[in-house]
Amino acid sequence: MLSPAKVKFRKQQRGKMRGLSKGGCRVDFGDYGLQLLGCGWVTARQIEAGRVAIMRHVRRAGKLWIRIFPDKPIGKKPAETRMGKGKSVPEEWVAVVRPGRMLYELGGVPEDVARQAFALAAHKLPVRSRFVRREVL
């Protein structure tokens, strides 16, 4: 699973999830992409589950690019714990995504195969998404 090798600070604040994505909104590497339409946190496990679903469907043909990286540590307090006593230990890593962000890109496969593969991956994600094609200029 994806996680940073080293971080400057072990714990982070939760932050805000509003506005549109600042970058990474176009299909830059492959021919087709999965673009996110909502904001939220995508965990490293969800990214990996989507990747496995795509690669199983395309039978390891073509090339897949993952355009986000989970670099935010999230800690969860145990159930029935009183308030206070500081932050909990980081348990998982998430990527903060905003509307317009490209999550996966796929190249070297036909469009119908890519569309079905991204539909399988979209079921693994907590935010809405759509299939996009590279714009030919």
Z-matrix of the N, CA and C atoms (Angstrom, degrees):
N
C 1 1.454
C 2 1.516 1 109.72
N 3 1.317 2 115.56 1 156.60
C 4 1.459 3 121.02 2 -178.64
C 5 1.519 4 111.10 3 -78.71
N 6 1.314 5 116.49 4 135.03
C 7 1.463 6 122.40 5 171.51
C 8 1.524 7 107.41 6 -163.15
N 9 1.314 8 117.41 7 151.40
C 10 1.467 9 119.17 8 179.96
C 11 1.527 10 111.49 9 -66.82
N 12 1.315 11 116.50 10 145.76
C 13 1.455 12 121.10 11 178.03
C 14 1.528 13 110.23 12 -72.14
N 15 1.331 14 116.43 13 -38.03
C 16 1.455 15 121.11 14 -176.69
C 17 1.518 16 108.37 15 -150.71
N 18 1.311 17 118.40 16 139.50
C 19 1.467 18 121.44 17 177.69
C 20 1.521 19 109.57 18 -126.42
N 21 1.317 20 115.75 19 152.82
C 22 1.459 21 119.96 20 -179.88
C 23 1.523 22 110.95 21 -73.33
N 24 1.353 23 116.16 22 -41.42
C 25 1.459 24 120.89 23 178.84
C 26 1.523 25 108.95 24 -124.01
N 27 1.336 26 116.32 25 136.11
C 28 1.456 27 121.81 26 -173.82
C 29 1.522 28 112.89 27 -73.25
N 30 1.348 29 117.40 28 -32.60
C 31 1.464 30 121.59 29 -176.78
C 32 1.522 31 110.03 30 -123.84
N 33 1.341 32 116.45 31 145.93
C 34 1.470 33 122.09 32 178.95
C 35 1.515 34 109.77 33 -126.94
N 36 1.339 35 114.77 34 158.47
C 37 1.457 36 118.81 35 172.06
C 38 1.518 37 109.48 36 -78.96
N 39 1.350 38 115.35 37 163.55
C 40 1.462 39 119.34 38 -172.71
C 41 1.527 40 112.99 39 -71.63
N 42 1.334 41 118.27 40 -39.58
C 43 1.454 42 121.26 41 175.26
C 44 1.513 43 113.86 42 80.94
N 45 1.332 44 115.78 43 179.84
C 46 1.467 45 123.73 44 -179.43
C 47 1.523 46 109.96 45 -106.08
N 48 1.338 47 116.07 46 150.48
C 49 1.462 48 120.75 47 177.43
C 50 1.517 49 109.14 48 -125.64
N 51 1.308 50 116.67 49 67.46
C 52 1.466 51 118.76 50 178.82
C 53 1.517 52 108.86 51 -130.65
N 54 1.325 53 115.35 52 160.60
C 55 1.457 54 120.33 53 -179.41
C 56 1.517 55 111.63 54 91.05
N 57 1.329 56 115.09 55 -179.68
C 58 1.455 57 122.03 56 -178.62
C 59 1.521 58 110.52 57 -97.88
N 60 1.320 59 115.98 58 165.09
C 61 1.455 60 120.89 59 179.42
C 62 1.524 61 110.12 60 -66.53
N 63 1.323 62 115.16 61 139.99
C 64 1.461 63 120.28 62 -177.03
C 65 1.517 64 112.27 63 -79.13
N 66 1.304 65 117.33 64 -27.58
C 67 1.465 66 121.16 65 -179.17
C 68 1.510 67 109.82 66 -158.17
N 69 1.325 68 116.02 67 -178.46
C 70 1.459 69 120.60 68 177.65
C 71 1.509 70 113.28 69 68.20
N 72 1.343 71 117.34 70 36.54
C 73 1.468 72 120.91 71 -174.88
C 74 1.525 73 113.07 72 -103.23
N 75 1.335 74 117.56 73 -5.31
C 76 1.466 75 120.27 74 -178.61
C 77 1.517 76 110.81 75 -113.21
N 78 1.335 77 116.13 76 161.53
C 79 1.459 78 121.18 77 174.01
C 80 1.524 79 106.55 78 -81.69
N 81 1.328 80 117.07 79 105.20
C 82 1.459 81 121.22 80 -174.38
C 83 1.528 82 113.35 81 -103.53
N 84 1.323 83 118.82 82 -28.86
C 85 1.457 84 121.14 83 -171.81
C 86 1.524 85 112.71 84 -107.96
N 87 1.327 86 118.28 85 -50.34
C 88 1.460 87 122.06 86 -176.58
C 89 1.512 88 112.21 87 -95.96
N 90 1.342 89 115.01 88 -161.72
C 91 1.460 90 121.79 89 177.77
C 92 1.523 91 111.72 90 -99.29
N 93 1.343 92 116.79 91 -28.10
C 94 1.463 93 122.02 92 -177.19
C 95 1.520 94 108.83 93 -132.99
N 96 1.338 95 115.97 94 154.92
C 97 1.453 96 119.51 95 -179.49
C 98 1.512 97 112.47 96 -143.14
N 99 1.333 98 115.64 97 161.84
C 100 1.461 99 123.64 98 173.89
C 101 1.519 100 106.82 99 -111.32
N 102 1.345 101 116.06 100 110.48
C 103 1.456 102 122.05 101 -175.41
C 104 1.523 103 109.46 102 -102.95
N 105 1.325 104 115.92 103 133.60
C 106 1.454 105 121.09 104 -178.79
C 107 1.525 106 110.37 105 -83.65
N 108 1.331 107 116.68 106 141.75
C 109 1.462 108 121.82 107 -176.45
C 110 1.524 109 112.84 108 -110.79
N 111 1.300 110 117.78 109 -3.97
C 112 1.458 111 121.18 110 -179.64
C 113 1.510 112 110.28 111 -131.26
N 114 1.326 113 115.46 112 175.51
C 115 1.457 114 118.53 113 177.31
C 116 1.515 115 109.02 114 -110.50
N 117 1.306 116 115.39 115 152.53
C 118 1.456 117 120.40 116 -179.66
C 119 1.509 118 111.17 117 167.51
N 120 1.316 119 114.57 118 -168.21
C 121 1.457 120 121.80 119 177.16
C 122 1.515 121 108.62 120 -108.88
N 123 1.325 122 117.28 121 130.15
C 124 1.454 123 122.93 122 174.71
C 125 1.522 124 106.58 123 -111.13
N 126 1.317 125 117.09 124 117.60
C 127 1.455 126 120.80 125 -176.03
C 128 1.529 127 110.80 126 -78.12
N 129 1.321 128 115.37 127 164.48
C 130 1.466 129 120.99 128 178.30
C 131 1.527 130 110.58 129 -62.73
N 132 1.338 131 117.46 130 -35.02
C 133 1.470 132 120.93 131 178.41
C 134 1.525 133 111.38 132 -65.94
N 135 1.337 134 117.43 133 -39.15
C 136 1.463 135 120.60 134 179.52
C 137 1.524 136 111.14 135 -68.58
N 138 1.342 137 117.09 136 -39.36
C 139 1.465 138 120.67 137 177.13
C 140 1.525 139 109.82 138 -61.66
N 141 1.326 140 116.55 139 -44.57
C 142 1.467 141 121.21 140 -179.64
C 143 1.525 142 111.42 141 -67.30
N 144 1.333 143 118.32 142 -38.63
C 145 1.465 144 121.11 143 178.63
C 146 1.528 145 110.42 144 -63.97
N 147 1.330 146 117.47 145 -40.92
C 148 1.453 147 120.80 146 176.77
C 149 1.518 148 111.97 147 -64.93
N 150 1.326 149 116.46 148 -41.30
C 151 1.465 150 120.87 149 179.07
C 152 1.528 151 110.88 150 -61.64
N 153 1.329 152 116.55 151 -44.62
C 154 1.472 153 120.49 152 179.66
C 155 1.526 154 110.50 153 -63.77
N 156 1.338 155 117.62 154 -41.05
C 157 1.465 156 120.89 155 -179.95
C 158 1.532 157 111.04 156 -63.42
N 159 1.327 158 116.74 157 -41.08
C 160 1.472 159 120.55 158 179.91
C 161 1.522 160 110.14 159 -66.22
N 162 1.329 161 116.90 160 -49.16
C 163 1.460 162 119.82 161 -175.28
C 164 1.533 163 112.36 162 -67.47
N 165 1.332 164 117.38 163 -30.92
C 166 1.465 165 119.26 164 175.54
C 167 1.520 166 110.55 165 -68.20
N 168 1.335 167 116.83 166 -38.45
C 169 1.466 168 119.22 167 -177.27
C 170 1.525 169 111.74 168 -71.24
N 171 1.326 170 117.63 169 -41.14
C 172 1.469 171 119.74 170 -178.25
C 173 1.526 172 111.33 171 -84.50
N 174 1.350 173 117.08 172 1.13
C 175 1.468 174 123.07 173 178.93
C 176 1.526 175 111.57 174 54.45
N 177 1.310 176 115.69 175 43.59
C 178 1.462 177 125.21 176 177.08
C 179 1.528 178 113.21 177 60.40
N 180 1.327 179 118.09 178 22.84
C 181 1.460 180 121.11 179 174.37
C 182 1.522 181 107.73 180 -89.76
N 183 1.307 182 117.01 181 158.91
C 184 1.457 183 120.56 182 177.92
C 185 1.521 184 112.12 183 72.72
N 186 1.333 185 115.21 184 -168.65
C 187 1.463 186 121.62 185 -179.34
C 188 1.515 187 109.03 186 -132.32
N 189 1.330 188 115.74 187 138.76
C 190 1.466 189 122.17 188 -179.15
C 191 1.520 190 109.34 189 -115.51
N 192 1.325 191 115.78 190 133.91
C 193 1.467 192 122.31 191 174.03
C 194 1.520 193 108.63 192 -114.56
N 195 1.329 194 116.86 193 133.40
C 196 1.466 195 122.60 194 174.02
C 197 1.519 196 106.55 195 -102.94
N 198 1.331 197 116.80 196 119.25
C 199 1.459 198 120.87 197 -170.41
C 200 1.530 199 114.35 198 -96.40
N 201 1.331 200 118.87 199 -1.25
C 202 1.464 201 120.05 200 177.64
C 203 1.527 202 108.72 201 -124.14
N 204 1.330 203 115.72 202 158.83
C 205 1.458 204 120.84 203 179.10
C 206 1.524 205 109.33 204 -136.03
N 207 1.338 206 118.13 205 131.52
C 208 1.469 207 120.05 206 -179.81
C 209 1.529 208 110.98 207 -78.15
N 210 1.316 209 116.44 208 104.50
C 211 1.458 210 120.78 209 -176.39
C 212 1.528 211 112.78 210 -120.89
N 213 1.322 212 118.01 211 10.61
C 214 1.462 213 121.95 212 -179.07
C 215 1.530 214 109.46 213 -110.46
N 216 1.345 215 118.08 214 120.00
C 217 1.464 216 119.72 215 179.10
C 218 1.520 217 111.05 216 -80.01
N 219 1.334 218 116.42 217 137.04
C 220 1.460 219 122.32 218 179.50
C 221 1.519 220 108.03 219 -123.82
N 222 1.322 221 115.96 220 129.87
C 223 1.459 222 121.00 221 176.78
C 224 1.518 223 109.94 222 -112.14
N 225 1.324 224 116.56 223 149.82
C 226 1.460 225 121.16 224 179.51
C 227 1.518 226 108.30 225 -127.09
N 228 1.331 227 116.46 226 130.39
C 229 1.464 228 120.45 227 177.48
C 230 1.532 229 109.00 228 -77.36
N 231 1.306 230 118.18 229 148.94
C 232 1.466 231 119.98 230 177.59
C 233 1.524 232 111.60 231 -64.83
N 234 1.318 233 116.85 232 159.52
C 235 1.461 234 121.51 233 178.24
C 236 1.525 235 109.79 234 -66.44
N 237 1.332 236 115.82 235 147.13
C 238 1.461 237 123.78 236 177.41
C 239 1.529 238 112.36 237 58.59
N 240 1.337 239 115.19 238 41.50
C 241 1.459 240 121.28 239 176.13
C 242 1.517 241 108.54 240 -106.45
N 243 1.319 242 117.39 241 137.12
C 244 1.464 243 120.17 242 179.59
C 245 1.517 244 111.04 243 -70.02
N 246 1.342 245 114.90 244 157.80
C 247 1.452 246 121.16 245 179.75
C 248 1.532 247 109.83 246 -66.87
N 249 1.334 248 114.01 247 157.20
C 250 1.458 249 118.55 248 178.46
C 251 1.520 250 111.42 249 94.24
N 252 1.312 251 116.83 250 -161.29
C 253 1.471 252 124.56 251 179.85
C 254 1.525 253 112.74 252 64.17
N 255 1.317 254 118.23 253 21.11
C 256 1.464 255 120.87 254 172.83
C 257 1.522 256 114.75 255 79.36
N 258 1.330 257 114.33 256 -177.28
C 259 1.465 258 121.26 257 179.60
C 260 1.516 259 110.84 258 -76.99
N 261 1.327 260 114.92 259 154.71
C 262 1.459 261 118.59 260 177.71
C 263 1.527 262 109.81 261 -85.71
N 264 1.311 263 115.89 262 171.41
C 265 1.456 264 122.71 263 -179.58
C 266 1.531 265 108.95 264 -71.87
N 267 1.341 266 119.41 265 138.85
C 268 1.471 267 120.50 266 177.98
C 269 1.526 268 111.70 267 -58.83
N 270 1.346 269 115.14 268 130.75
C 271 1.466 270 121.14 269 -177.65
C 272 1.517 271 113.33 270 -108.46
N 273 1.332 272 117.29 271 -36.29
C 274 1.456 273 119.86 272 -177.55
C 275 1.518 274 109.95 273 -144.38
N 276 1.317 275 115.44 274 169.00
C 277 1.463 276 121.96 275 -178.65
C 278 1.526 277 108.56 276 -116.52
N 279 1.330 278 116.61 277 137.39
C 280 1.463 279 121.22 278 179.55
C 281 1.525 280 109.68 279 -129.35
N 282 1.331 281 115.27 280 158.13
C 283 1.455 282 122.63 281 171.87
C 284 1.521 283 107.13 282 -109.76
N 285 1.318 284 117.73 283 129.43
C 286 1.461 285 121.87 284 177.50
C 287 1.520 286 107.49 285 -82.78
N 288 1.342 287 117.42 286 121.62
C 289 1.463 288 120.99 287 -179.14
C 290 1.518 289 109.74 288 -119.92
N 291 1.318 290 114.52 289 145.51
C 292 1.455 291 121.92 290 178.23
C 293 1.527 292 108.87 291 -123.39
N 294 1.337 293 118.68 292 164.56
C 295 1.471 294 120.39 293 -177.30
C 296 1.526 295 112.23 294 -57.24
N 297 1.331 296 115.75 295 135.74
C 298 1.455 297 122.22 296 178.07
C 299 1.517 298 113.67 297 101.93
N 300 1.310 299 117.94 298 -13.53
C 301 1.463 300 121.10 299 -176.18
C 302 1.527 301 111.19 300 -71.65
N 303 1.338 302 116.09 301 136.26
C 304 1.454 303 122.01 302 177.42
C 305 1.532 304 107.92 303 -86.56
N 306 1.329 305 117.08 304 126.09
C 307 1.462 306 120.27 305 -177.57
C 308 1.522 307 111.53 306 -95.87
N 309 1.323 308 117.36 307 -53.80
C 310 1.462 309 121.83 308 178.77
C 311 1.519 310 108.93 309 -123.68
N 312 1.342 311 115.42 310 151.07
C 313 1.465 312 121.64 311 169.45
C 314 1.511 313 107.83 312 -131.96
N 315 1.329 314 115.72 313 144.81
C 316 1.453 315 121.35 314 -174.78
C 317 1.516 316 108.61 315 -134.84
N 318 1.326 317 117.05 316 135.63
C 319 1.456 318 121.84 317 178.43
C 320 1.518 319 110.80 318 -136.02
N 321 1.332 320 116.02 319 156.02
C 322 1.454 321 120.66 320 175.77
C 323 1.517 322 115.21 321 84.86
N 324 1.340 323 117.37 322 14.83
C 325 1.467 324 121.02 323 177.04
C 326 1.528 325 108.64 324 -131.69
N 327 1.342 326 119.09 325 158.24
C 328 1.468 327 120.78 326 176.54
C 329 1.529 328 111.78 327 -66.17
N 330 1.337 329 115.22 328 159.07
C 331 1.472 330 120.14 329 -175.35
C 332 1.523 331 112.90 330 -63.43
N 333 1.329 332 117.88 331 -40.72
C 334 1.463 333 118.88 332 -177.89
C 335 1.534 334 111.71 333 -66.30
N 336 1.333 335 117.35 334 -35.30
C 337 1.466 336 121.06 335 177.22
C 338 1.529 337 109.93 336 -67.54
N 339 1.332 338 116.24 337 -43.04
C 340 1.470 339 120.25 338 179.34
C 341 1.523 340 110.87 339 -64.61
N 342 1.328 341 117.12 340 -39.81
C 343 1.464 342 121.22 341 -179.79
C 344 1.536 343 111.19 342 -63.10
N 345 1.330 344 116.19 343 -43.05
C 346 1.467 345 120.13 344 178.73
C 347 1.533 346 111.22 345 -68.43
N 348 1.330 347 116.94 346 -38.86
C 349 1.468 348 120.52 347 -179.98
C 350 1.527 349 110.88 348 -64.76
N 351 1.334 350 117.06 349 -42.05
C 352 1.468 351 120.15 350 179.30
C 353 1.527 352 111.34 351 -69.87
N 354 1.339 353 117.41 352 -30.17
C 355 1.465 354 119.65 353 176.04
C 356 1.529 355 110.38 354 -65.77
N 357 1.332 356 117.21 355 -38.74
C 358 1.462 357 120.86 356 176.61
C 359 1.529 358 110.53 357 -65.34
N 360 1.329 359 116.88 358 -40.78
C 361 1.470 360 120.80 359 -179.47
C 362 1.524 361 111.12 360 -69.75
N 363 1.338 362 117.72 361 -33.38
C 364 1.465 363 121.00 362 -178.18
C 365 1.523 364 111.20 363 -65.34
N 366 1.329 365 117.68 364 -27.88
C 367 1.463 366 120.54 365 178.05
C 368 1.521 367 112.08 366 -68.61
N 369 1.315 368 117.32 367 -19.24
C 370 1.468 369 121.20 368 -178.95
C 371 1.528 370 112.29 369 -88.80
N 372 1.327 371 117.85 370 -6.20
C 373 1.468 372 121.37 371 -172.28
C 374 1.528 373 111.76 372 -102.61
N 375 1.346 374 117.12 373 150.94
C 376 1.465 375 120.81 374 179.96
C 377 1.527 376 113.93 375 -85.61
N 378 1.339 377 118.52 376 -4.61
C 379 1.470 378 121.79 377 -178.76
C 380 1.521 379 109.70 378 -121.26
N 381 1.335 380 116.08 379 156.50
C 382 1.467 381 120.97 380 178.28
C 383 1.524 382 109.64 381 -69.89
N 384 1.336 383 115.81 382 152.20
C 385 1.455 384 119.90 383 -179.45
C 386 1.523 385 109.65 384 -149.23
N 387 1.333 386 115.66 385 169.87
C 388 1.465 387 120.58 386 178.21
C 389 1.525 388 110.13 387 -144.48
N 390 1.313 389 114.87 388 158.36
C 391 1.457 390 123.13 389 178.69
C 392 1.519 391 108.59 390 -86.47
N 393 1.330 392 118.10 391 131.70
C 394 1.471 393 121.39 392 177.06
C 395 1.517 394 109.31 393 -130.08
N 396 1.333 395 114.60 394 153.01
C 397 1.461 396 122.85 395 178.97
C 398 1.512 397 109.14 396 -109.66
N 399 1.312 398 117.17 397 153.83
C 400 1.471 399 121.19 398 177.03
C 401 1.525 400 109.90 399 -65.08
N 402 1.324 401 116.03 400 136.73
C 403 1.463 402 120.64 401 177.62
C 404 1.510 403 108.90 402 -83.45
N 405 1.328 404 117.14 403 122.85
C 406 1.460 405 121.41 404 179.13
C 407 1.527 406 107.72 405 -92.29
N 408 1.326 407 115.93 406 119.02
C 409 1.469 408 119.80 407 -178.29
C 410 1.505 409 111.13 408 -101.85
